[in-house]
Amino acid sequence: MTIKAINVRNQFKGTIKEIVIGDVLSEIDVQTAAGVVTSVITTRSVRELELQVGSEVIAFVKSTEVSIAKL
């Protein structure tokens, strides 16, 4: 599969650092230049995408809300 275009602007290329497999949902930790990004996706998707530790991936972040807290 080749992605020709996508409307998500926040994209982080990285490598899968850890996968925590669950019955229905799984956690994927991706090491990026900006730090670790964690995604929760279906375990079915993990299998279908053949994701494994060391796989190179792109984490797409799309949010309708971003909160800010003053330190």
NORMOFEN-V394660 format. One record per pair of residues at least 12 apart in sequence whose ideal C-beta (glycine too) atoms are under 8 Angstrom apart, sorted by the first residue. I is the first residue (numbers start at 0). J is the second residue. D is the distance in whole Angstrom. If there is no record, write none. Layout:
BEGIN
i->I j->J d->D
i->I j->J d->D
END
This chain:
BEGIN
i->5 j->59 d->7
i->7 j->59 d->4
i->7 j->60 d->7
i->7 j->61 d->5
i->9 j->59 d->7
i->9 j->60 d->4
i->9 j->61 d->7
i->10 j->57 d->5
i->10 j->58 d->7
i->10 j->59 d->6
i->10 j->60 d->8
i->11 j->29 d->7
i->11 j->31 d->4
i->11 j->32 d->8
i->11 j->33 d->6
i->11 j->36 d->6
i->11 j->57 d->7
i->11 j->58 d->5
i->11 j->60 d->7
i->12 j->31 d->7
i->12 j->32 d->8
i->12 j->55 d->7
i->12 j->56 d->8
i->12 j->57 d->5
i->12 j->58 d->8
i->13 j->29 d->4
i->13 j->30 d->5
i->13 j->31 d->4
i->13 j->32 d->8
i->13 j->36 d->7
i->13 j->55 d->8
i->13 j->56 d->6
i->13 j->57 d->8
i->13 j->58 d->6
i->14 j->29 d->7
i->14 j->30 d->5
i->14 j->53 d->6
i->14 j->54 d->7
i->14 j->55 d->6
i->14 j->56 d->7
i->15 j->27 d->6
i->15 j->28 d->7
i->15 j->29 d->6
i->15 j->30 d->8
i->15 j->50 d->6
i->15 j->51 d->7
i->15 j->52 d->5
i->15 j->53 d->6
i->15 j->54 d->5
i->15 j->56 d->6
i->16 j->28 d->5
i->16 j->29 d->7
i->16 j->30 d->4
i->16 j->35 d->7
i->16 j->52 d->7
i->17 j->52 d->7
i->18 j->45 d->7
i->18 j->50 d->7
i->18 j->51 d->7
i->18 j->52 d->6
i->20 j->42 d->6
i->20 j->45 d->7
i->21 j->42 d->6
i->22 j->42 d->7
i->23 j->41 d->7
i->23 j->42 d->6
i->24 j->39 d->5
i->24 j->40 d->7
i->24 j->41 d->6
i->24 j->42 d->6
i->25 j->39 d->7
i->25 j->40 d->6
i->25 j->41 d->7
i->25 j->42 d->5
i->25 j->45 d->5
i->26 j->38 d->7
i->26 j->39 d->6
i->27 j->39 d->8
i->27 j->40 d->6
i->27 j->45 d->7
i->27 j->50 d->7
i->27 j->56 d->8
i->29 j->56 d->6
i->29 j->58 d->5
i->31 j->58 d->7
i->36 j->58 d->4
i->36 j->60 d->7
i->38 j->58 d->6
END
